[in-house]
Amino acid sequence: MDARSEAGSRLTALGTQLLEVHIWLREMLEDLQDDIDDYFDGKGLPARDLRAHCLSFCTALTRHHTGEDRGAFPAIAEEYPELRKVLSDLRTDHNQLDWLMGNLQKLLESLPEEPDPAAAAKVREEVTALSAVMQTHFIYEEKKLISVLNAMDVPEWRENRPAFLLVDDADNGVPPAAGPVAGP
């Protein structure tokens, strides 16, 4: 394989990796929604464990979006200035998602140890709003940015996986052995 085709397959993987991170985050949110439903049905996690699960999801989504805001979006804007409006819209979504996550965390902090129908309605409403905004955001971002990421060559991303492509706490920026190389 020549250097150009090797670079092309590595770069193509950046867009694919973004999609994989979005799938992982969607699954995390689905798991959280299931745990919330189980808690309010009286058969799930204790309230403290539900709060920890929520914090884990919110931390992962925040890390992903912070990585985009600080790393991916500036790199994309530099190479594709015509996408600045798209990137601005995506940042606005990030702010809205941060606000929704904050609301959800506050609601979960005040959860009673025993399920309460009034609390259930508020929490389910908040997680439904968070899910709707996140899904719409991801669909728009995937439509606008996957092909752009596939075409980009960011030298810093060759050594370390960028923060917006990390999928869990064990993922310390070292790409999988068989996978493409990327970085912050």
C-alpha positions as CSV (number, residue, x, y, z in Angstrom):
1,M,0.0,0.0,0.0
2,D,1.5,3.4,-0.9
3,A,1.6,6.3,1.5
4,R,-1.3,8.1,-0.1
5,S,-3.7,5.1,0.0
6,E,-2.6,4.4,3.6
7,A,-3.3,8.0,4.6
8,G,-6.7,7.8,2.8
9,S,-7.8,4.7,4.7
10,R,-6.6,6.2,8.0
11,L,-8.4,9.5,7.3
12,T,-11.6,7.7,6.2
13,A,-11.6,6.1,9.6
14,L,-11.9,9.4,11.4
15,G,-15.5,9.9,10.1
16,T,-16.2,6.3,10.9
17,Q,-14.8,6.7,14.4
18,L,-17.1,9.7,15.0
19,L,-20.1,7.6,14.0
20,E,-18.9,4.8,16.4
21,V,-18.6,7.3,19.2
22,H,-22.1,8.6,18.5
23,I,-23.4,5.0,18.5
24,W,-21.7,4.4,21.9
25,L,-23.2,7.6,23.4
26,R,-26.6,6.7,22.1
27,E,-26.3,3.2,23.7
28,M,-25.1,4.8,27.0
29,L,-28.2,7.1,27.0
30,E,-30.5,4.2,26.2
31,D,-29.0,2.3,29.2
32,L,-29.5,5.3,31.4
33,Q,-33.1,5.6,30.3
34,D,-33.6,1.9,31.1
35,D,-32.1,2.3,34.5
36,I,-34.3,5.4,35.1
37,D,-37.4,3.4,34.1
38,D,-36.4,0.5,36.3
39,Y,-35.8,2.8,39.3
40,F,-39.2,4.3,39.0
41,D,-40.8,0.9,38.5
42,G,-39.3,-0.1,41.8
43,K,-36.9,-2.7,40.4
44,G,-33.8,-0.9,39.6
45,L,-30.7,0.7,41.0
46,P,-30.6,2.6,44.2
47,A,-30.9,6.4,43.7
48,R,-27.1,6.9,44.4
49,D,-26.2,4.4,41.7
50,L,-28.6,6.0,39.2
51,R,-26.9,9.4,39.9
52,A,-23.5,7.8,39.3
53,H,-24.7,6.3,36.0
54,C,-26.1,9.7,34.9
55,L,-22.8,11.3,35.9
56,S,-20.9,8.8,33.8
57,F,-23.0,9.4,30.7
58,C,-22.9,13.2,31.2
59,T,-19.1,13.1,31.6
60,A,-18.7,11.1,28.4
61,L,-20.9,13.4,26.3
62,T,-19.2,16.5,27.7
63,R,-15.8,15.1,26.9
64,H,-16.9,14.4,23.4
65,H,-18.3,17.8,22.8
66,T,-15.5,19.6,24.5
67,G,-13.1,17.7,22.3
68,E,-15.1,18.8,19.3
69,D,-15.2,22.5,20.4
70,R,-11.5,22.7,21.2
71,G,-10.0,20.4,18.6
72,A,-12.2,19.2,15.8
73,F,-14.2,22.3,15.1
74,P,-11.2,24.7,14.9
75,A,-9.4,22.3,12.6
76,I,-12.5,21.9,10.4
77,A,-13.1,25.7,10.3
78,E,-9.5,26.3,9.2
79,E,-9.7,23.9,6.4
80,Y,-13.4,24.4,5.5
81,P,-14.4,28.0,6.3
82,E,-17.7,27.5,4.6
83,L,-18.7,25.3,7.5
84,R,-18.3,27.9,10.2
85,K,-22.1,28.4,10.4
86,V,-22.6,24.7,10.8
87,L,-19.9,24.5,13.5
88,S,-21.6,27.5,15.3
89,D,-24.9,25.7,15.2
90,L,-23.3,22.5,16.6
91,R,-21.7,24.5,19.4
92,T,-25.1,26.0,20.2
93,D,-26.4,22.4,20.4
94,H,-23.5,21.6,22.8
95,N,-24.6,24.4,25.1
96,Q,-28.2,23.3,25.0
97,L,-27.2,19.7,25.8
98,D,-25.0,21.0,28.7
99,W,-28.0,22.8,30.1
100,L,-30.2,19.7,29.7
101,M,-27.6,17.5,31.4
102,G,-27.4,20.0,34.2
103,N,-31.1,19.9,34.7
104,L,-31.2,16.1,34.7
105,Q,-28.3,15.9,37.2
106,K,-30.1,18.3,39.5
107,L,-33.3,16.3,39.3
108,L,-31.4,13.1,40.1
109,E,-29.6,14.7,43.0
110,S,-32.9,15.3,44.6
111,L,-34.4,11.8,44.0
112,P,-36.0,10.2,46.9
113,E,-34.6,6.8,47.9
114,E,-38.1,5.4,47.1
115,P,-39.6,6.0,43.7
116,D,-42.0,8.9,43.5
117,P,-44.5,9.3,40.6
118,A,-44.1,13.1,40.5
119,A,-40.3,12.8,40.4
120,A,-40.6,10.1,37.7
121,A,-42.6,12.4,35.4
122,K,-40.0,15.2,35.7
123,V,-37.0,13.0,35.2
124,R,-38.5,11.1,32.3
125,E,-39.5,14.4,30.7
126,E,-36.0,15.8,31.1
127,V,-34.3,12.6,29.7
128,T,-36.7,12.6,26.8
129,A,-35.7,16.2,25.9
130,L,-32.0,15.4,26.3
131,S,-32.4,12.3,24.0
132,A,-34.3,14.3,21.4
133,V,-31.8,17.1,21.2
134,M,-28.8,14.7,21.3
135,Q,-30.3,12.5,18.5
136,T,-31.1,15.5,16.3
137,H,-27.6,17.0,16.9
138,F,-25.8,13.7,16.1
139,I,-27.8,13.2,12.9
140,Y,-27.0,16.8,11.7
141,E,-23.4,16.5,12.7
142,E,-23.0,13.1,11.0
143,K,-24.6,14.5,7.8
144,K,-22.3,17.6,7.7
145,L,-19.0,16.4,9.1
146,I,-18.3,12.7,8.4
147,S,-17.2,13.3,4.8
148,V,-15.2,16.4,5.9
149,L,-13.4,14.4,8.6
150,N,-12.7,11.6,6.1
151,A,-11.0,14.2,3.8
152,M,-8.9,15.9,6.5
153,D,-5.3,15.4,7.4
154,V,-4.5,16.8,10.9
155,P,-0.9,15.8,11.8
156,E,-1.5,15.9,15.5
157,W,-4.2,13.3,15.2
158,R,-1.7,10.8,13.8
159,E,-0.1,10.1,17.2
160,N,-3.0,10.3,19.6
161,R,-6.7,9.8,19.3
162,P,-8.5,13.2,19.7
163,A,-10.7,13.7,22.7
164,F,-13.9,13.8,20.6
165,L,-13.2,10.2,19.4
166,L,-12.6,8.7,22.9
167,V,-15.1,6.1,23.9
168,D,-14.4,5.4,27.6
169,D,-12.1,6.1,30.5
170,A,-9.8,3.2,29.5
171,D,-9.4,4.8,26.1
172,N,-6.4,7.0,26.9
173,G,-5.8,8.3,23.4
174,V,-3.9,5.2,22.1
175,P,-5.6,3.9,19.1
176,P,-6.5,0.2,18.9
177,A,-3.7,-1.9,17.3
178,A,-5.7,-2.7,14.2
179,G,-7.4,0.7,14.0
180,P,-6.5,4.0,12.5
181,V,-4.3,6.5,14.2
182,A,-5.8,9.9,15.4
183,G,-5.0,12.4,18.2
184,P,-6.1,15.5,20.2
